[in-house]
């Protein structure tokens, strides 16, 4: 029941990112990890959101959509433009890199679309290989 309440509060775009988590605790941890954007800082000249976005690292084996959600939240808080986001995706997301390079500067909506298409293709490939 708690899992359902947490999932019900998410936007439609993020629902598919967190729905695969089986328990409320797992969903809560994933959401907390995604949105752990500690904005407190002693030095008012330091742009913490930009620093956090700049230090984003892709984690091999973790779901691409969860990592993309984390990048999007970091990029939004850092007020990064499409060009900066595209550079991060090209440098950090090996599964998305080729398509992003081919299509050029993209916004988050286009990057999400590429990630979704690749995820669907991977699921179909798994089903066909079984």
MODELLER restraints for C-alpha pairs under 7 A, 6 or more apart:
rsr = mdl.restraints
at = mdl.atoms
rsr.add(forms.Gaussian(group=physical.xy_distance, feature=features.Distance(at['CA:2:A'], at['CA:24:A']), mean=5.68, stdev=0.5))
rsr.add(forms.Gaussian(group=physical.xy_distance, feature=features.Distance(at['CA:3:A'], at['CA:23:A']), mean=6.10, stdev=0.5))
rsr.add(forms.Gaussian(group=physical.xy_distance, feature=features.Distance(at['CA:3:A'], at['CA:24:A']), mean=3.97, stdev=0.5))
rsr.add(forms.Gaussian(group=physical.xy_distance, feature=features.Distance(at['CA:3:A'], at['CA:27:A']), mean=6.88, stdev=0.5))
rsr.add(forms.Gaussian(group=physical.xy_distance, feature=features.Distance(at['CA:7:A'], at['CA:15:A']), mean=6.24, stdev=0.5))
rsr.add(forms.Gaussian(group=physical.xy_distance, feature=features.Distance(at['CA:7:A'], at['CA:19:A']), mean=6.82, stdev=0.5))
rsr.add(forms.Gaussian(group=physical.xy_distance, feature=features.Distance(at['CA:17:A'], at['CA:65:A']), mean=5.73, stdev=0.5))
rsr.add(forms.Gaussian(group=physical.xy_distance, feature=features.Distance(at['CA:17:A'], at['CA:66:A']), mean=5.66, stdev=0.5))
rsr.add(forms.Gaussian(group=physical.xy_distance, feature=features.Distance(at['CA:18:A'], at['CA:27:A']), mean=6.07, stdev=0.5))
rsr.add(forms.Gaussian(group=physical.xy_distance, feature=features.Distance(at['CA:21:A'], at['CA:27:A']), mean=5.52, stdev=0.5))
rsr.add(forms.Gaussian(group=physical.xy_distance, feature=features.Distance(at['CA:34:A'], at['CA:69:A']), mean=6.81, stdev=0.5))
rsr.add(forms.Gaussian(group=physical.xy_distance, feature=features.Distance(at['CA:34:A'], at['CA:70:A']), mean=4.58, stdev=0.5))
rsr.add(forms.Gaussian(group=physical.xy_distance, feature=features.Distance(at['CA:35:A'], at['CA:70:A']), mean=6.81, stdev=0.5))
rsr.add(forms.Gaussian(group=physical.xy_distance, feature=features.Distance(at['CA:35:A'], at['CA:73:A']), mean=6.70, stdev=0.5))
rsr.add(forms.Gaussian(group=physical.xy_distance, feature=features.Distance(at['CA:39:A'], at['CA:48:A']), mean=6.06, stdev=0.5))
rsr.add(forms.Gaussian(group=physical.xy_distance, feature=features.Distance(at['CA:39:A'], at['CA:49:A']), mean=6.89, stdev=0.5))
rsr.add(forms.Gaussian(group=physical.xy_distance, feature=features.Distance(at['CA:49:A'], at['CA:74:A']), mean=6.44, stdev=0.5))
rsr.add(forms.Gaussian(group=physical.xy_distance, feature=features.Distance(at['CA:49:A'], at['CA:77:A']), mean=5.69, stdev=0.5))
rsr.add(forms.Gaussian(group=physical.xy_distance, feature=features.Distance(at['CA:49:A'], at['CA:78:A']), mean=4.42, stdev=0.5))
rsr.add(forms.Gaussian(group=physical.xy_distance, feature=features.Distance(at['CA:50:A'], at['CA:78:A']), mean=4.60, stdev=0.5))
rsr.add(forms.Gaussian(group=physical.xy_distance, feature=features.Distance(at['CA:52:A'], at['CA:74:A']), mean=6.75, stdev=0.5))
rsr.add(forms.Gaussian(group=physical.xy_distance, feature=features.Distance(at['CA:53:A'], at['CA:71:A']), mean=6.94, stdev=0.5))
rsr.add(forms.Gaussian(group=physical.xy_distance, feature=features.Distance(at['CA:53:A'], at['CA:74:A']), mean=5.12, stdev=0.5))
rsr.add(forms.Gaussian(group=physical.xy_distance, feature=features.Distance(at['CA:53:A'], at['CA:75:A']), mean=5.90, stdev=0.5))
rsr.add(forms.Gaussian(group=physical.xy_distance, feature=features.Distance(at['CA:53:A'], at['CA:78:A']), mean=6.77, stdev=0.5))
rsr.add(forms.Gaussian(group=physical.xy_distance, feature=features.Distance(at['CA:57:A'], at['CA:92:A']), mean=6.21, stdev=0.5))
rsr.add(forms.Gaussian(group=physical.xy_distance, feature=features.Distance(at['CA:58:A'], at['CA:92:A']), mean=5.27, stdev=0.5))
rsr.add(forms.Gaussian(group=physical.xy_distance, feature=features.Distance(at['CA:58:A'], at['CA:93:A']), mean=6.17, stdev=0.5))
rsr.add(forms.Gaussian(group=physical.xy_distance, feature=features.Distance(at['CA:65:A'], at['CA:115:A']), mean=6.87, stdev=0.5))
rsr.add(forms.Gaussian(group=physical.xy_distance, feature=features.Distance(at['CA:75:A'], at['CA:85:A']), mean=6.90, stdev=0.5))
rsr.add(forms.Gaussian(group=physical.xy_distance, feature=features.Distance(at['CA:82:A'], at['CA:105:A']), mean=6.63, stdev=0.5))
rsr.add(forms.Gaussian(group=physical.xy_distance, feature=features.Distance(at['CA:82:A'], at['CA:106:A']), mean=6.03, stdev=0.5))
rsr.add(forms.Gaussian(group=physical.xy_distance, feature=features.Distance(at['CA:82:A'], at['CA:107:A']), mean=5.06, stdev=0.5))
rsr.add(forms.Gaussian(group=physical.xy_distance, feature=features.Distance(at['CA:83:A'], at['CA:105:A']), mean=5.81, stdev=0.5))
rsr.add(forms.Gaussian(group=physical.xy_distance, feature=features.Distance(at['CA:86:A'], at['CA:105:A']), mean=5.92, stdev=0.5))
rsr.add(forms.Gaussian(group=physical.xy_distance, feature=features.Distance(at['CA:86:A'], at['CA:106:A']), mean=6.07, stdev=0.5))
rsr.add(forms.Gaussian(group=physical.xy_distance, feature=features.Distance(at['CA:89:A'], at['CA:97:A']), mean=6.68, stdev=0.5))
rsr.add(forms.Gaussian(group=physical.xy_distance, feature=features.Distance(at['CA:90:A'], at['CA:97:A']), mean=4.58, stdev=0.5))
rsr.add(forms.Gaussian(group=physical.xy_distance, feature=features.Distance(at['CA:90:A'], at['CA:100:A']), mean=6.60, stdev=0.5))
rsr.add(forms.Gaussian(group=physical.xy_distance, feature=features.Distance(at['CA:96:A'], at['CA:115:A']), mean=6.82, stdev=0.5))
